[in-house]
Amino acid sequence: MKRDCLFVSEKKRRYLIALDERVVKANKKSYYVYYAVDVEENELILMKIYTTRNYPVTRSFREVLRVL
């Protein structure tokens, strides 16, 4: 498992991936949870938590996912 990722699955070829992000509020702070799911196997591929939500954060998540 990578150090900065909450969850990373094994590397394999995937054809259909769904990306989503959610806001989780805890202790009066907002955290943005980004995750990717393999639609065909209903398997969680990658999950990361960020403290901000903007274009560079979204792009970095997609780049990490591309390497997998």
C-alpha positions as a printed NumPy array, in Angstrom:
array([[  0.   ,   0.   ,   0.   ],
       [  1.274,   3.457,  -0.834],
       [  1.903,   5.733,   2.12 ],
       [ -0.329,   8.631,   1.133],
       [ -3.261,   6.487,  -0.033],
       [ -5.956,   5.18 ,   2.255],
       [ -6.575,   2.134,   0.064],
       [ -4.94 ,   0.754,  -3.096],
       [ -5.907,  -2.504,  -4.775],
       [ -3.716,  -4.748,  -6.899],
       [ -2.656,  -3.641, -10.355],
       [ -4.64 ,  -5.183, -13.239],
       [ -6.351,  -4.126, -16.453],
       [ -9.743,  -2.486, -15.935],
       [-12.214,  -1.403, -18.59 ],
       [-14.848,   0.589, -16.712],
       [-13.997,   2.755, -13.691],
       [-16.297,   5.108, -11.777],
       [-14.803,   8.11 ,  -9.946],
       [-16.561,  10.021,  -7.186],
       [-15.863,  12.358,  -4.3  ],
       [-17.692,  13.003,  -1.05 ],
       [-17.447,  15.631,   1.658],
       [-17.047,  14.34 ,   5.206],
       [-17.255,  16.821,   8.072],
       [-15.513,  16.061,  11.362],
       [-14.494,  18.421,  14.162],
       [-15.81 ,  21.413,  12.199],
       [-13.467,  20.637,   9.282],
       [-14.303,  19.369,   5.81 ],
       [-12.438,  16.451,   4.274],
       [-12.833,  15.381,   0.659],
       [-12.784,  11.641,   0.031],
       [-11.983,  10.678,  -3.555],
       [-12.476,   7.088,  -4.61 ],
       [-12.438,   4.921,  -7.715],
       [-14.466,   1.728,  -8.202],
       [-14.171,  -1.026, -10.803],
       [-17.75 ,  -1.146, -12.102],
       [-17.58 ,  -4.648, -13.577],
       [-16.256,  -6.343, -10.424],
       [-17.739,  -3.867,  -7.915],
       [-14.297,  -3.491,  -6.324],
       [-12.762,  -0.456,  -4.645],
       [ -9.563,   0.456,  -6.5  ],
       [ -8.277,   3.593,  -4.801],
       [ -9.33 ,   5.915,  -1.979],
       [ -7.607,   9.142,  -0.89 ],
       [ -8.555,  11.923,   1.519],
       [ -7.742,  15.59 ,   0.905],
       [ -8.358,  18.735,   2.955],
       [ -9.089,  20.885,  -0.104],
       [-11.127,  20.46 ,  -3.254],
       [ -9.828,  22.038,  -6.453],
       [ -8.636,  21.176,  -9.942],
       [ -5.025,  20.235,  -9.013],
       [ -6.259,  17.839,  -6.315],
       [ -8.666,  16.141,  -8.716],
       [ -5.978,  15.925, -11.378],
       [ -3.455,  14.408,  -8.959],
       [ -5.998,  11.743,  -7.962],
       [ -6.558,  10.875, -11.613],
       [ -2.798,  10.677, -12.219],
       [ -2.326,   8.267,  -9.3  ],
       [ -5.176,   6.174, -10.665],
       [ -3.608,   6.138, -14.132],
       [ -0.4  ,   4.619, -12.727],
       [ -2.378,   1.771, -11.181]])
